[in-house]
Amino acid sequence: MEYQYYAQRFRYLPDGRRVGTVNVGTILYIPDDLRPFSPPARMLRREPWRVEAWVPREVTEMDGIAKRYKTVRRAGGHLALIRSLRDSRQTKQVADWILLSCADAGMTR
């Protein structure tokens, strides 16, 4: 068995931007009782979710020159749009640490 330490969590685009942490199309089982920075306590595989898209983190800030609010994209804190495979109409936005902890625990299909 081979181990990969410090695995790459994103990929680079040709212009140097970083994209995603888990591949789009990955199917994960996400438990309800996740805590930040700790592995899932129980390996319950109830409802499968598929990663549909990555949403950039946007922040509203005041432009000092134009005296208007504008939306600016920030790096880090990725959000993923996931869709339930049991009920295909249900979607959620979740943080990347939730997907990473489930993927590291082997809760993928």
Chimera marker file (.cmm) of the C-alpha trace (Angstrom):
<marker_set name="trace">
<marker id="1" x="0.000" y="0.000" z="0.000" r="1" g="1" b="0" radius="0.5"/>
<marker id="2" x="1.331" y="3.410" z="-0.931" r="1" g="1" b="0" radius="0.5"/>
<marker id="3" x="0.737" y="6.526" z="1.135" r="1" g="1" b="0" radius="0.5"/>
<marker id="4" x="0.748" y="10.034" z="-0.218" r="1" g="1" b="0" radius="0.5"/>
<marker id="5" x="1.672" y="12.602" z="2.386" r="1" g="1" b="0" radius="0.5"/>
<marker id="6" x="0.562" y="16.227" z="1.953" r="1" g="1" b="0" radius="0.5"/>
<marker id="7" x="-1.664" y="15.422" z="-1.003" r="1" g="1" b="0" radius="0.5"/>
<marker id="8" x="-2.600" y="18.219" z="-3.369" r="1" g="1" b="0" radius="0.5"/>
<marker id="9" x="-6.078" y="19.551" z="-2.540" r="1" g="1" b="0" radius="0.5"/>
<marker id="10" x="-6.573" y="21.782" z="-5.563" r="1" g="1" b="0" radius="0.5"/>
<marker id="11" x="-5.423" y="22.059" z="-9.143" r="1" g="1" b="0" radius="0.5"/>
<marker id="12" x="-3.906" y="24.987" z="-11.000" r="1" g="1" b="0" radius="0.5"/>
<marker id="13" x="-5.471" y="26.506" z="-14.102" r="1" g="1" b="0" radius="0.5"/>
<marker id="14" x="-3.179" y="27.666" z="-16.941" r="1" g="1" b="0" radius="0.5"/>
<marker id="15" x="-3.429" y="31.275" z="-15.713" r="1" g="1" b="0" radius="0.5"/>
<marker id="16" x="-2.233" y="30.290" z="-12.191" r="1" g="1" b="0" radius="0.5"/>
<marker id="17" x="-5.569" y="30.291" z="-10.322" r="1" g="1" b="0" radius="0.5"/>
<marker id="18" x="-6.356" y="27.497" z="-7.868" r="1" g="1" b="0" radius="0.5"/>
<marker id="19" x="-9.620" y="25.565" z="-8.394" r="1" g="1" b="0" radius="0.5"/>
<marker id="20" x="-11.521" y="23.210" z="-6.090" r="1" g="1" b="0" radius="0.5"/>
<marker id="21" x="-10.519" y="20.803" z="-3.389" r="1" g="1" b="0" radius="0.5"/>
<marker id="22" x="-12.606" y="17.732" z="-4.279" r="1" g="1" b="0" radius="0.5"/>
<marker id="23" x="-13.382" y="16.803" z="-7.864" r="1" g="1" b="0" radius="0.5"/>
<marker id="24" x="-16.771" y="17.720" z="-9.269" r="1" g="1" b="0" radius="0.5"/>
<marker id="25" x="-18.839" y="14.551" z="-9.631" r="1" g="1" b="0" radius="0.5"/>
<marker id="26" x="-17.470" y="12.883" z="-6.498" r="1" g="1" b="0" radius="0.5"/>
<marker id="27" x="-20.149" y="11.014" z="-4.537" r="1" g="1" b="0" radius="0.5"/>
<marker id="28" x="-19.837" y="11.321" z="-0.742" r="1" g="1" b="0" radius="0.5"/>
<marker id="29" x="-21.827" y="10.180" z="2.267" r="1" g="1" b="0" radius="0.5"/>
<marker id="30" x="-22.052" y="13.144" z="4.671" r="1" g="1" b="0" radius="0.5"/>
<marker id="31" x="-23.080" y="12.413" z="8.292" r="1" g="1" b="0" radius="0.5"/>
<marker id="32" x="-25.142" y="14.889" z="10.285" r="1" g="1" b="0" radius="0.5"/>
<marker id="33" x="-22.848" y="15.157" z="13.335" r="1" g="1" b="0" radius="0.5"/>
<marker id="34" x="-19.598" y="16.537" z="11.872" r="1" g="1" b="0" radius="0.5"/>
<marker id="35" x="-17.387" y="18.811" z="13.961" r="1" g="1" b="0" radius="0.5"/>
<marker id="36" x="-14.673" y="21.077" z="12.514" r="1" g="1" b="0" radius="0.5"/>
<marker id="37" x="-11.174" y="19.574" z="12.265" r="1" g="1" b="0" radius="0.5"/>
<marker id="38" x="-12.161" y="16.139" z="13.579" r="1" g="1" b="0" radius="0.5"/>
<marker id="39" x="-12.923" y="12.928" z="11.688" r="1" g="1" b="0" radius="0.5"/>
<marker id="40" x="-16.509" y="11.686" z="11.501" r="1" g="1" b="0" radius="0.5"/>
<marker id="41" x="-17.414" y="9.800" z="14.680" r="1" g="1" b="0" radius="0.5"/>
<marker id="42" x="-19.597" y="7.174" z="12.989" r="1" g="1" b="0" radius="0.5"/>
<marker id="43" x="-19.364" y="5.796" z="9.502" r="1" g="1" b="0" radius="0.5"/>
<marker id="44" x="-23.077" y="5.989" z="8.661" r="1" g="1" b="0" radius="0.5"/>
<marker id="45" x="-23.836" y="5.807" z="4.964" r="1" g="1" b="0" radius="0.5"/>
<marker id="46" x="-27.393" y="7.081" z="4.815" r="1" g="1" b="0" radius="0.5"/>
<marker id="47" x="-27.729" y="9.559" z="2.006" r="1" g="1" b="0" radius="0.5"/>
<marker id="48" x="-25.309" y="9.975" z="-0.914" r="1" g="1" b="0" radius="0.5"/>
<marker id="49" x="-24.441" y="13.492" z="-2.115" r="1" g="1" b="0" radius="0.5"/>
<marker id="50" x="-22.730" y="14.478" z="-5.379" r="1" g="1" b="0" radius="0.5"/>
<marker id="51" x="-20.479" y="17.538" z="-5.735" r="1" g="1" b="0" radius="0.5"/>
<marker id="52" x="-22.074" y="19.647" z="-8.482" r="1" g="1" b="0" radius="0.5"/>
<marker id="53" x="-19.956" y="22.815" z="-8.577" r="1" g="1" b="0" radius="0.5"/>
<marker id="54" x="-17.555" y="25.024" z="-6.646" r="1" g="1" b="0" radius="0.5"/>
<marker id="55" x="-18.770" y="28.499" z="-5.700" r="1" g="1" b="0" radius="0.5"/>
<marker id="56" x="-16.192" y="31.271" z="-5.205" r="1" g="1" b="0" radius="0.5"/>
<marker id="57" x="-16.309" y="33.118" z="-1.884" r="1" g="1" b="0" radius="0.5"/>
<marker id="58" x="-17.646" y="36.627" z="-2.482" r="1" g="1" b="0" radius="0.5"/>
<marker id="59" x="-17.422" y="39.553" z="-0.048" r="1" g="1" b="0" radius="0.5"/>
<marker id="60" x="-19.170" y="42.913" z="-0.254" r="1" g="1" b="0" radius="0.5"/>
<marker id="61" x="-16.924" y="45.869" z="0.553" r="1" g="1" b="0" radius="0.5"/>
<marker id="62" x="-17.036" y="49.638" z="0.217" r="1" g="1" b="0" radius="0.5"/>
<marker id="63" x="-15.156" y="51.234" z="-2.662" r="1" g="1" b="0" radius="0.5"/>
<marker id="64" x="-13.615" y="54.370" z="-1.167" r="1" g="1" b="0" radius="0.5"/>
<marker id="65" x="-13.224" y="56.262" z="-4.442" r="1" g="1" b="0" radius="0.5"/>
<marker id="66" x="-16.629" y="55.571" z="-6.010" r="1" g="1" b="0" radius="0.5"/>
<marker id="67" x="-18.469" y="55.611" z="-2.618" r="1" g="1" b="0" radius="0.5"/>
<marker id="68" x="-20.357" y="52.431" z="-3.554" r="1" g="1" b="0" radius="0.5"/>
<marker id="69" x="-20.467" y="48.865" z="-2.392" r="1" g="1" b="0" radius="0.5"/>
<marker id="70" x="-18.961" y="46.287" z="-4.714" r="1" g="1" b="0" radius="0.5"/>
<marker id="71" x="-18.640" y="42.513" z="-4.697" r="1" g="1" b="0" radius="0.5"/>
<marker id="72" x="-15.084" y="41.176" z="-4.559" r="1" g="1" b="0" radius="0.5"/>
<marker id="73" x="-14.000" y="37.529" z="-4.804" r="1" g="1" b="0" radius="0.5"/>
<marker id="74" x="-11.621" y="36.264" z="-2.138" r="1" g="1" b="0" radius="0.5"/>
<marker id="75" x="-9.285" y="33.270" z="-2.036" r="1" g="1" b="0" radius="0.5"/>
<marker id="76" x="-9.840" y="30.463" z="0.451" r="1" g="1" b="0" radius="0.5"/>
<marker id="77" x="-12.911" y="29.227" z="2.251" r="1" g="1" b="0" radius="0.5"/>
<marker id="78" x="-14.298" y="27.314" z="-0.711" r="1" g="1" b="0" radius="0.5"/>
<marker id="79" x="-17.990" y="26.472" z="-0.875" r="1" g="1" b="0" radius="0.5"/>
<marker id="80" x="-19.334" y="23.510" z="-2.799" r="1" g="1" b="0" radius="0.5"/>
<marker id="81" x="-22.803" y="23.059" z="-4.219" r="1" g="1" b="0" radius="0.5"/>
<marker id="82" x="-23.900" y="19.478" z="-3.558" r="1" g="1" b="0" radius="0.5"/>
<marker id="83" x="-27.011" y="17.611" z="-4.710" r="1" g="1" b="0" radius="0.5"/>
<marker id="84" x="-28.734" y="14.717" z="-3.000" r="1" g="1" b="0" radius="0.5"/>
<marker id="85" x="-28.865" y="11.532" z="-5.050" r="1" g="1" b="0" radius="0.5"/>
<marker id="86" x="-31.832" y="10.266" z="-3.073" r="1" g="1" b="0" radius="0.5"/>
<marker id="87" x="-33.952" y="13.379" z="-3.701" r="1" g="1" b="0" radius="0.5"/>
<marker id="88" x="-32.448" y="15.059" z="-6.769" r="1" g="1" b="0" radius="0.5"/>
<marker id="89" x="-34.202" y="18.386" z="-6.101" r="1" g="1" b="0" radius="0.5"/>
<marker id="90" x="-32.460" y="18.988" z="-2.763" r="1" g="1" b="0" radius="0.5"/>
<marker id="91" x="-29.236" y="21.018" z="-2.941" r="1" g="1" b="0" radius="0.5"/>
<marker id="92" x="-26.971" y="22.499" z="-0.270" r="1" g="1" b="0" radius="0.5"/>
<marker id="93" x="-23.902" y="24.668" z="-0.015" r="1" g="1" b="0" radius="0.5"/>
<marker id="94" x="-21.237" y="23.165" z="2.231" r="1" g="1" b="0" radius="0.5"/>
<marker id="95" x="-17.711" y="24.156" z="3.197" r="1" g="1" b="0" radius="0.5"/>
<marker id="96" x="-14.753" y="22.285" z="1.793" r="1" g="1" b="0" radius="0.5"/>
<marker id="97" x="-13.611" y="20.966" z="5.192" r="1" g="1" b="0" radius="0.5"/>
<marker id="98" x="-16.785" y="18.864" z="5.399" r="1" g="1" b="0" radius="0.5"/>
<marker id="99" x="-16.068" y="17.231" z="2.050" r="1" g="1" b="0" radius="0.5"/>
<marker id="100" x="-12.396" y="16.748" z="2.869" r="1" g="1" b="0" radius="0.5"/>
<marker id="101" x="-13.090" y="15.049" z="6.210" r="1" g="1" b="0" radius="0.5"/>
<marker id="102" x="-15.600" y="12.679" z="4.566" r="1" g="1" b="0" radius="0.5"/>
<marker id="103" x="-13.204" y="11.891" z="1.724" r="1" g="1" b="0" radius="0.5"/>
<marker id="104" x="-10.336" y="11.265" z="4.157" r="1" g="1" b="0" radius="0.5"/>
<marker id="105" x="-12.554" y="8.932" z="6.220" r="1" g="1" b="0" radius="0.5"/>
<marker id="106" x="-13.308" y="6.860" z="3.124" r="1" g="1" b="0" radius="0.5"/>
<marker id="107" x="-16.962" y="7.824" z="2.882" r="1" g="1" b="0" radius="0.5"/>
<marker id="108" x="-16.940" y="7.974" z="-0.917" r="1" g="1" b="0" radius="0.5"/>
<marker id="109" x="-18.581" y="5.744" z="-3.445" r="1" g="1" b="0" radius="0.5"/>
<link id1="1" id2="2" r="1" g="1" b="0" radius="0.2"/>
<link id1="2" id2="3" r="1" g="1" b="0" radius="0.2"/>
<link id1="3" id2="4" r="1" g="1" b="0" radius="0.2"/>
<link id1="4" id2="5" r="1" g="1" b="0" radius="0.2"/>
<link id1="5" id2="6" r="1" g="1" b="0" radius="0.2"/>
<link id1="6" id2="7" r="1" g="1" b="0" radius="0.2"/>
<link id1="7" id2="8" r="1" g="1" b="0" radius="0.2"/>
<link id1="8" id2="9" r="1" g="1" b="0" radius="0.2"/>
<link id1="9" id2="10" r="1" g="1" b="0" radius="0.2"/>
<link id1="10" id2="11" r="1" g="1" b="0" radius="0.2"/>
<link id1="11" id2="12" r="1" g="1" b="0" radius="0.2"/>
<link id1="12" id2="13" r="1" g="1" b="0" radius="0.2"/>
<link id1="13" id2="14" r="1" g="1" b="0" radius="0.2"/>
<link id1="14" id2="15" r="1" g="1" b="0" radius="0.2"/>
<link id1="15" id2="16" r="1" g="1" b="0" radius="0.2"/>
<link id1="16" id2="17" r="1" g="1" b="0" radius="0.2"/>
<link id1="17" id2="18" r="1" g="1" b="0" radius="0.2"/>
<link id1="18" id2="19" r="1" g="1" b="0" radius="0.2"/>
<link id1="19" id2="20" r="1" g="1" b="0" radius="0.2"/>
<link id1="20" id2="21" r="1" g="1" b="0" radius="0.2"/>
<link id1="21" id2="22" r="1" g="1" b="0" radius="0.2"/>
<link id1="22" id2="23" r="1" g="1" b="0" radius="0.2"/>
<link id1="23" id2="24" r="1" g="1" b="0" radius="0.2"/>
<link id1="24" id2="25" r="1" g="1" b="0" radius="0.2"/>
<link id1="25" id2="26" r="1" g="1" b="0" radius="0.2"/>
<link id1="26" id2="27" r="1" g="1" b="0" radius="0.2"/>
<link id1="27" id2="28" r="1" g="1" b="0" radius="0.2"/>
<link id1="28" id2="29" r="1" g="1" b="0" radius="0.2"/>
<link id1="29" id2="30" r="1" g="1" b="0" radius="0.2"/>
<link id1="30" id2="31" r="1" g="1" b="0" radius="0.2"/>
<link id1="31" id2="32" r="1" g="1" b="0" radius="0.2"/>
<link id1="32" id2="33" r="1" g="1" b="0" radius="0.2"/>
<link id1="33" id2="34" r="1" g="1" b="0" radius="0.2"/>
<link id1="34" id2="35" r="1" g="1" b="0" radius="0.2"/>
<link id1="35" id2="36" r="1" g="1" b="0" radius="0.2"/>
<link id1="36" id2="37" r="1" g="1" b="0" radius="0.2"/>
<link id1="37" id2="38" r="1" g="1" b="0" radius="0.2"/>
<link id1="38" id2="39" r="1" g="1" b="0" radius="0.2"/>
<link id1="39" id2="40" r="1" g="1" b="0" radius="0.2"/>
<link id1="40" id2="41" r="1" g="1" b="0" radius="0.2"/>
<link id1="41" id2="42" r="1" g="1" b="0" radius="0.2"/>
<link id1="42" id2="43" r="1" g="1" b="0" radius="0.2"/>
<link id1="43" id2="44" r="1" g="1" b="0" radius="0.2"/>
<link id1="44" id2="45" r="1" g="1" b="0" radius="0.2"/>
<link id1="45" id2="46" r="1" g="1" b="0" radius="0.2"/>
<link id1="46" id2="47" r="1" g="1" b="0" radius="0.2"/>
<link id1="47" id2="48" r="1" g="1" b="0" radius="0.2"/>
<link id1="48" id2="49" r="1" g="1" b="0" radius="0.2"/>
<link id1="49" id2="50" r="1" g="1" b="0" radius="0.2"/>
<link id1="50" id2="51" r="1" g="1" b="0" radius="0.2"/>
<link id1="51" id2="52" r="1" g="1" b="0" radius="0.2"/>
<link id1="52" id2="53" r="1" g="1" b="0" radius="0.2"/>
<link id1="53" id2="54" r="1" g="1" b="0" radius="0.2"/>
<link id1="54" id2="55" r="1" g="1" b="0" radius="0.2"/>
<link id1="55" id2="56" r="1" g="1" b="0" radius="0.2"/>
<link id1="56" id2="57" r="1" g="1" b="0" radius="0.2"/>
<link id1="57" id2="58" r="1" g="1" b="0" radius="0.2"/>
<link id1="58" id2="59" r="1" g="1" b="0" radius="0.2"/>
<link id1="59" id2="60" r="1" g="1" b="0" radius="0.2"/>
<link id1="60" id2="61" r="1" g="1" b="0" radius="0.2"/>
<link id1="61" id2="62" r="1" g="1" b="0" radius="0.2"/>
<link id1="62" id2="63" r="1" g="1" b="0" radius="0.2"/>
<link id1="63" id2="64" r="1" g="1" b="0" radius="0.2"/>
<link id1="64" id2="65" r="1" g="1" b="0" radius="0.2"/>
<link id1="65" id2="66" r="1" g="1" b="0" radius="0.2"/>
<link id1="66" id2="67" r="1" g="1" b="0" radius="0.2"/>
<link id1="67" id2="68" r="1" g="1" b="0" radius="0.2"/>
<link id1="68" id2="69" r="1" g="1" b="0" radius="0.2"/>
<link id1="69" id2="70" r="1" g="1" b="0" radius="0.2"/>
<link id1="70" id2="71" r="1" g="1" b="0" radius="0.2"/>
<link id1="71" id2="72" r="1" g="1" b="0" radius="0.2"/>
<link id1="72" id2="73" r="1" g="1" b="0" radius="0.2"/>
<link id1="73" id2="74" r="1" g="1" b="0" radius="0.2"/>
<link id1="74" id2="75" r="1" g="1" b="0" radius="0.2"/>
<link id1="75" id2="76" r="1" g="1" b="0" radius="0.2"/>
<link id1="76" id2="77" r="1" g="1" b="0" radius="0.2"/>
<link id1="77" id2="78" r="1" g="1" b="0" radius="0.2"/>
<link id1="78" id2="79" r="1" g="1" b="0" radius="0.2"/>
<link id1="79" id2="80" r="1" g="1" b="0" radius="0.2"/>
<link id1="80" id2="81" r="1" g="1" b="0" radius="0.2"/>
<link id1="81" id2="82" r="1" g="1" b="0" radius="0.2"/>
<link id1="82" id2="83" r="1" g="1" b="0" radius="0.2"/>
<link id1="83" id2="84" r="1" g="1" b="0" radius="0.2"/>
<link id1="84" id2="85" r="1" g="1" b="0" radius="0.2"/>
<link id1="85" id2="86" r="1" g="1" b="0" radius="0.2"/>
<link id1="86" id2="87" r="1" g="1" b="0" radius="0.2"/>
<link id1="87" id2="88" r="1" g="1" b="0" radius="0.2"/>
<link id1="88" id2="89" r="1" g="1" b="0" radius="0.2"/>
<link id1="89" id2="90" r="1" g="1" b="0" radius="0.2"/>
<link id1="90" id2="91" r="1" g="1" b="0" radius="0.2"/>
<link id1="91" id2="92" r="1" g="1" b="0" radius="0.2"/>
<link id1="92" id2="93" r="1" g="1" b="0" radius="0.2"/>
<link id1="93" id2="94" r="1" g="1" b="0" radius="0.2"/>
<link id1="94" id2="95" r="1" g="1" b="0" radius="0.2"/>
<link id1="95" id2="96" r="1" g="1" b="0" radius="0.2"/>
<link id1="96" id2="97" r="1" g="1" b="0" radius="0.2"/>
<link id1="97" id2="98" r="1" g="1" b="0" radius="0.2"/>
<link id1="98" id2="99" r="1" g="1" b="0" radius="0.2"/>
<link id1="99" id2="100" r="1" g="1" b="0" radius="0.2"/>
<link id1="100" id2="101" r="1" g="1" b="0" radius="0.2"/>
<link id1="101" id2="102" r="1" g="1" b="0" radius="0.2"/>
<link id1="102" id2="103" r="1" g="1" b="0" radius="0.2"/>
<link id1="103" id2="104" r="1" g="1" b="0" radius="0.2"/>
<link id1="104" id2="105" r="1" g="1" b="0" radius="0.2"/>
<link id1="105" id2="106" r="1" g="1" b="0" radius="0.2"/>
<link id1="106" id2="107" r="1" g="1" b="0" radius="0.2"/>
<link id1="107" id2="108" r="1" g="1" b="0" radius="0.2"/>
<link id1="108" id2="109" r="1" g="1" b="0" radius="0.2"/>
</marker_set>
